[in-house]
Amino acid sequence: MDIKSLAKSLPLYGQMAVGSALRALSVAGHLRRGRCVSIEDGQVRWVTRTFWSRVAHDNEWWTTFLAAENHRAAQQPNPQTPAAAPSMPAPASVPVPAAQVPQPRAAEPVGPVRPQPQPQPQPQPQSQGGVPSPAFAALARLGRVDSRLALSAADCAGLEGLVAEWFARGVDADYLTRALTAGLPDAVGSPFGLVRRRLQDKLPPILPATPVPPAPADVPVRRVMPECTECGVPGRPEAFRDGLCRPCRELDPTP
């Protein structure tokens, strides 16, 4: 709504004509301008807001309107703080049908040949539709990377829960493969036991959550400061009449 932008979008009118029209609209009571603070992407800058009314109003009405606008802006929370979330209505809980809730799969028997099997974590179910989960697929690819760690389908299912815990801590399949295949002995008698031991011993730590930076205490309140329609100088509301400051009112608008 500044003079240059309006003159650029209205090629039939120059900047002088647009400025005279805005001044006439302000004096008639249709237009007021105010300067306020805008906070975008952590940057604070001053912007000019233009208020327009199809019905002409006097100075007292505009003063009351700007005061109400300041009160509304003061009631709004700082956009940089997460305090705006509790004001939103809580979404209604939607019941999930029992058929859609995945049930954990029971651990498959390892076999009588394994001495003293230790209890394994509950493996996560594979994805629906026969597609293996990312944890299962990462274990199945170990034998392709290094034949000494070739695992059966039952082995992958038994170790799936441990790998899912690795993925929950932010690692990917490449990191997991490097950690499990690094420094292998020349001969691996039990790939299942070696992979299980490494998954337990080399479990990556949980990274601390990134702290949310506190909102700066010196962020100004987004108040609307009246601005002269003619020269753009800001000031107190009582210093303006018809949207113009005193020097601009004293100027003769005619050349």
C-alpha positions as CSV (number, residue, x, y, z in Angstrom):
1,M,0.0,0.0,0.0
2,D,3.0,2.3,-0.3
3,I,3.1,5.0,-3.0
4,K,5.8,3.3,-5.1
5,S,4.0,-0.1,-5.1
6,L,0.7,1.4,-6.0
7,A,2.2,3.6,-8.8
8,K,3.9,0.5,-10.2
9,S,0.7,-1.5,-10.3
10,L,-1.3,1.4,-11.7
11,P,0.5,2.6,-14.8
12,L,-2.0,5.4,-15.5
13,Y,-1.1,7.2,-12.3
14,G,2.2,8.5,-11.2
15,Q,3.6,8.7,-7.6
16,M,2.4,12.3,-7.2
17,A,-1.2,11.3,-8.1
18,V,-1.1,8.2,-5.9
19,G,0.2,10.3,-3.0
20,S,-2.5,12.9,-3.4
21,A,-5.2,10.2,-3.6
22,L,-4.0,8.6,-0.4
23,R,-3.9,12.0,1.4
24,A,-7.4,12.8,0.2
25,L,-8.7,9.4,1.4
26,S,-7.0,9.9,4.8
27,V,-8.5,13.4,5.2
28,A,-11.9,12.0,4.3
29,G,-11.7,9.4,7.0
30,H,-11.3,6.2,4.9
31,L,-7.6,5.4,5.5
32,R,-5.1,5.3,8.4
33,R,-1.6,4.0,8.6
34,G,0.4,2.6,11.5
35,R,3.8,1.3,12.1
36,C,4.3,-2.0,14.1
37,V,6.9,-4.7,14.8
38,S,6.9,-7.8,12.7
39,I,8.7,-11.0,13.9
40,E,9.6,-13.4,11.1
41,D,12.2,-16.2,11.2
42,G,13.6,-14.8,14.4
43,Q,14.2,-11.3,12.9
44,V,12.5,-8.2,14.2
45,R,11.7,-5.4,11.8
46,W,9.3,-2.5,11.5
47,V,6.5,-2.6,8.9
48,T,3.8,-0.2,7.9
49,R,0.2,-1.4,8.1
50,T,-2.6,0.3,6.2
51,F,-6.1,0.3,7.6
52,W,-9.0,0.9,5.1
53,S,-12.7,1.5,5.6
54,R,-15.3,1.8,3.0
55,V,-17.3,4.1,5.4
56,A,-15.7,7.3,6.4
57,H,-15.0,7.8,10.1
58,D,-13.8,10.7,12.2
59,N,-10.6,11.0,14.2
60,E,-12.2,9.7,17.5
61,W,-13.3,6.5,15.8
62,W,-9.9,5.8,14.3
63,T,-8.2,6.5,17.7
64,T,-10.5,4.0,19.3
65,F,-9.9,1.5,16.5
66,L,-6.1,1.7,16.9
67,A,-6.4,1.4,20.6
68,A,-8.5,-1.8,20.2
69,E,-5.9,-3.1,17.7
70,N,-3.1,-2.5,20.2
71,H,-5.1,-4.3,22.9
72,R,-5.7,-7.3,20.6
73,A,-2.0,-7.5,19.7
74,A,-1.0,-7.3,23.4
75,Q,-3.3,-10.2,24.2
76,Q,-1.7,-12.5,21.5
77,P,1.2,-14.6,22.8
78,N,4.7,-14.1,21.4
79,P,5.0,-16.1,18.2
80,Q,8.5,-17.3,19.1
81,T,7.3,-19.0,22.3
82,P,5.5,-22.4,22.3
83,A,2.8,-21.1,24.6
84,A,0.4,-20.8,21.8
85,A,-0.1,-24.5,21.6
86,P,-2.2,-24.9,24.8
87,S,-4.7,-22.4,23.5
88,M,-5.6,-24.6,20.6
89,P,-8.5,-27.0,21.2
90,A,-7.4,-30.6,21.9
91,P,-8.3,-32.9,19.1
92,A,-11.0,-35.4,19.8
93,S,-9.7,-38.9,20.2
94,V,-10.7,-41.2,17.4
95,P,-11.2,-44.9,18.4
96,V,-9.1,-47.3,16.3
97,P,-10.7,-50.5,15.3
98,A,-9.2,-53.6,16.8
99,A,-8.5,-55.0,13.4
100,Q,-6.1,-52.1,12.6
101,V,-4.0,-52.4,15.7
102,P,-0.9,-54.5,14.9
103,Q,-0.3,-57.3,17.4
104,P,3.2,-58.2,18.4
105,R,4.5,-61.4,16.9
106,A,5.7,-64.1,19.2
107,A,9.3,-65.0,19.1
108,E,10.0,-68.0,16.9
109,P,11.8,-70.9,18.4
110,V,15.5,-70.8,17.9
111,G,16.0,-74.5,17.8
112,P,17.3,-77.2,20.1
113,V,20.9,-76.9,18.9
114,R,21.5,-73.5,20.6
115,P,22.8,-73.9,24.1
116,Q,21.1,-71.9,26.9
117,P,19.0,-69.5,24.8
118,Q,18.7,-66.1,26.5
119,P,15.3,-64.3,26.5
120,Q,15.1,-61.9,23.5
121,P,13.3,-58.6,23.4
122,Q,9.9,-58.7,21.8
123,P,10.5,-58.3,18.1
124,Q,8.5,-55.7,16.2
125,P,6.0,-56.9,13.7
126,Q,6.9,-56.7,10.0
127,S,5.0,-54.3,7.9
128,Q,1.6,-55.2,6.5
129,G,1.3,-56.7,3.1
130,G,4.4,-59.0,3.5
131,V,6.9,-56.2,3.2
132,P,9.6,-56.6,5.8
133,S,10.3,-53.9,8.3
134,P,13.4,-51.7,8.0
135,A,15.0,-53.6,10.9
136,F,14.3,-57.0,9.4
137,A,15.6,-55.8,6.0
138,A,18.9,-54.5,7.5
139,L,19.5,-57.8,9.2
140,A,18.8,-59.7,6.0
141,R,21.3,-57.6,4.1
142,L,24.2,-58.4,6.5
143,G,24.9,-61.7,4.7
144,R,25.1,-59.9,1.4
145,V,27.7,-57.5,2.8
146,D,29.7,-60.1,4.6
147,S,28.9,-63.8,4.2
148,R,30.2,-64.5,7.7
149,L,27.1,-62.8,9.1
150,A,24.5,-64.6,7.0
151,L,21.3,-64.9,9.1
152,S,18.3,-67.0,8.5
153,A,14.7,-65.6,8.5
154,A,14.2,-66.9,12.1
155,D,17.5,-65.1,13.2
156,C,16.4,-61.8,11.6
157,A,13.0,-62.1,13.4
158,G,14.7,-62.8,16.7
159,L,17.0,-59.8,16.4
160,E,14.5,-57.4,14.9
161,G,13.6,-55.8,18.2
162,L,17.2,-54.9,19.0
163,V,17.8,-53.3,15.6
164,A,14.5,-51.3,16.0
165,E,16.0,-49.9,19.2
166,W,19.1,-48.8,17.3
167,F,16.9,-47.1,14.7
168,A,14.9,-45.4,17.4
169,R,18.1,-43.7,18.6
170,G,18.7,-42.0,15.3
171,V,21.0,-44.3,13.3
172,D,20.4,-45.6,9.8
173,A,20.9,-49.0,8.1
174,D,24.4,-48.0,6.8
175,Y,25.6,-47.1,10.3
176,L,24.2,-50.3,11.7
177,T,25.9,-52.4,9.0
178,R,29.3,-50.8,9.6
179,A,29.0,-51.3,13.3
180,L,28.2,-55.0,12.9
181,T,30.7,-55.9,10.2
182,A,33.8,-54.0,11.6
183,G,36.6,-56.1,12.9
184,L,35.1,-59.5,12.3
185,P,37.2,-62.6,13.2
186,D,38.3,-64.9,10.4
187,A,35.7,-67.5,11.2
188,V,32.3,-66.9,12.8
189,G,30.8,-70.0,14.3
190,S,27.5,-68.4,15.4
191,P,26.4,-65.4,13.3
192,F,23.2,-65.1,15.4
193,G,25.1,-65.0,18.7
194,L,27.8,-62.5,17.4
195,V,25.3,-60.1,15.9
196,R,23.1,-60.3,19.1
197,R,26.2,-59.6,21.3
198,R,27.3,-56.6,19.2
199,L,23.7,-55.2,19.1
200,Q,23.7,-55.3,22.9
201,D,27.3,-54.1,23.5
202,K,27.5,-51.4,20.8
203,L,24.0,-49.9,21.4
204,P,24.5,-46.1,20.6
205,P,23.6,-43.6,23.3
206,I,20.5,-41.6,23.3
207,L,21.3,-38.1,22.1
208,P,20.0,-35.3,24.3
209,A,17.1,-33.4,22.8
210,T,18.0,-30.0,21.3
211,P,17.0,-27.4,23.8
212,V,14.5,-24.8,22.6
213,P,16.2,-21.4,22.7
214,P,14.4,-19.1,25.1
215,A,12.5,-16.2,23.6
216,P,14.5,-13.0,23.9
217,A,13.2,-10.9,26.7
218,D,13.7,-7.7,24.7
219,V,11.2,-8.5,21.9
220,P,9.0,-5.5,21.6
221,V,5.3,-5.6,21.8
222,R,3.5,-5.5,18.4
223,R,1.8,-2.2,19.0
224,V,0.5,-0.1,16.1
225,M,2.1,3.3,16.2
226,P,0.1,5.9,14.1
227,E,2.0,7.1,11.0
228,C,1.5,10.2,8.9
229,T,-0.1,9.3,5.6
230,E,1.8,12.1,3.8
231,C,5.4,11.8,5.1
232,G,5.3,8.5,7.0
233,V,6.6,9.9,10.3
234,P,5.4,8.0,13.4
235,G,4.1,9.6,16.5
236,R,1.4,9.6,19.2
237,P,-2.2,9.4,18.3
238,E,-3.0,12.9,19.6
239,A,-0.3,14.3,17.3
240,F,-2.3,13.4,14.2
241,R,-5.5,14.8,12.7
242,D,-7.1,13.3,9.6
243,G,-4.1,10.9,9.5
244,L,-1.7,13.8,9.0
245,C,1.0,15.2,11.2
246,R,1.0,19.0,12.0
247,P,3.7,20.0,9.4
248,C,1.8,18.1,6.6
249,R,-1.5,19.7,7.6
250,E,0.0,23.1,7.4
251,L,1.3,22.5,3.9
252,D,-0.9,23.7,1.0
253,P,-1.8,20.5,-1.0
254,T,-2.2,22.6,-4.2
255,P,1.0,23.4,-6.1
